[in-house]
C-alpha cells in the first residue's frame, strides 16, 4: 500500500514539475522568460515551449497586438492666438521590442499607455501653440497630426528606446472650453441673425423695387392703351362723321327724319317717362305732322 501511495505521489509530483516547465505562448502575445529576475528569452512565435521550473525561471506575457490609447485629459490647451481649446485624440501603437519595453517602460501595457499619454499630450500642446483655431479646423490639421506623430516617435526612439512603434495619431474633436463655448454660440447666433436680417432687408428692398417697376409698367401700358384706344376711337368717330355727312348730304330731309327718330328714341327710353308738348307748335312732332299731311 505504501508503494502505491509513493508511486502516485511521485507521478503527481512529476506532473506538477512538468506543468511548471511547459507553457504555451498565444499568437497575440510575447512570452518573456525570466531567470532570477533577468530576461532570459523572448518568445515571439506561438506554440508550446519549455523552461526551468520556478524559482529558476518564470514566464510573463505582453500583448503584441495593435493597441489604442484614447485621450482622457480634459485640460485646455492654448493656441497661437491664446484661445483655450480642448481636443480629443487617440493613438494606435504596439510593442515591437519586448526586452527594451520591459527595461525602459514597464512590465505591462498599462505602463506604456500611461507614459505614452504624457508624451502625446506634450507633443499636442507644443504643436497647438504654433497654430490658430482656424488652422486646427482646416486642411492643416493633417499636418498637425503628422508633426505630433513625428515628435512622439522621436521621444520613444531616443537614448533609451521604449521598444514601441506608434502607427497613427488622430484628432477626433477640437472645441472651445465650456466657459466660452456659450459666448461663442451667442456670437455665432447674433452673426447669423444679422446676416438673416440683412438678407430680409435686401429682399424687401428688391421686392419694393420690383413692385414699383411693375406698377410703372402697368401705368405706362394702360396709358399707351388708352392713347391708342382714343386714337382709334377718334379715327372711328371721324370716319363715322364723314360717312354720316356723306349719307345725309345725299338726302337732307331723310337725315332730319333720322335724327328725329333718334331724338324720340332717347326721349322715350322708359315707359314711365312723361313729356308734355303741344303737337301743333312743337318742332319735336314736325316729322309726324309732315307724315300725316301726306
Long-range contacts (C-beta under 8 A, 24 or more apart in sequence): 17-53, 20-53, 20-54, 21-50, 21-51, 21-52, 21-53, 22-48, 22-49, 22-50, 22-51, 23-48, 23-49, 23-51, 23-59, 24-48, 24-49, 25-49, 25-61, 26-61, 28-63, 28-64, 28-65, 29-61, 29-62, 29-63, 29-64, 30-61, 30-62, 30-63, 30-64, 30-95, 30-98, 31-59, 31-60, 31-61, 32-59, 32-60, 32-61, 32-62, 32-98, 32-102, 33-57, 33-58, 33-59, 34-58, 34-59, 34-60, 39-99, 39-102, 39-103, 42-98, 42-99, 60-107, 62-95, 62-98, 62-101, 62-102, 62-107, 62-108, 62-109, 63-95, 63-109, 64-94, 64-95, 65-94, 66-92, 66-93, 66-94, 66-167, 67-92, 67-93, 67-94, 67-95, 67-109, 67-113, 68-92, 69-93, 69-113, 69-116, 69-117, 69-120, 71-117, 71-120, 71-121, 72-117, 73-117, 73-121, 76-177, 77-124, 77-125, 77-128, 77-129, 78-128, 78-129, 79-128, 79-129, 79-131, 79-132, 79-133, 79-136, 80-129, 80-130, 80-131, 80-132, 81-132, 81-133, 83-132, 83-133, 83-176, 84-176, 84-177, 84-179, 84-180, 85-128, 85-133, 85-136, 85-174, 85-175, 85-176, 85-177, 86-173, 86-174, 86-175, 86-176, 86-177, 87-124, 87-128, 87-136, 87-171, 87-173, 87-174, 87-175, 88-171, 88-172, 88-173, 89-120, 89-124, 89-169, 89-170, 89-171, 89-172, 90-169, 90-170, 90-172, 91-116, 91-120, 91-152, 91-166, 91-168, 91-169, 91-170, 92-166, 92-167, 92-168, 92-169, 93-164, 93-165, 93-166, 93-167, 94-164, 94-165, 94-167, 95-163, 95-164, 96-163, 96-164, 96-165, 97-161, 97-163, 97-164, 98-163, 99-163, 100-161, 100-162, 100-163, 101-162, 101-163, 101-164, 102-163, 104-160, 104-161, 104-162, 104-163, 105-162, 105-163, 105-164, 112-162, 112-164, 115-162, 116-152, 116-156, 116-164, 116-166, 119-152, 119-155, 119-156, 120-148, 120-152, 120-169, 123-147, 123-148, 123-151, 123-152, 123-155, 124-148, 126-151, 127-151, 133-174, 136-171, 136-174, 137-174, 141-171, 141-174, 144-171, 145-169, 145-170, 145-171, 256-287, 257-287, 260-284, 260-286, 260-287, 261-287
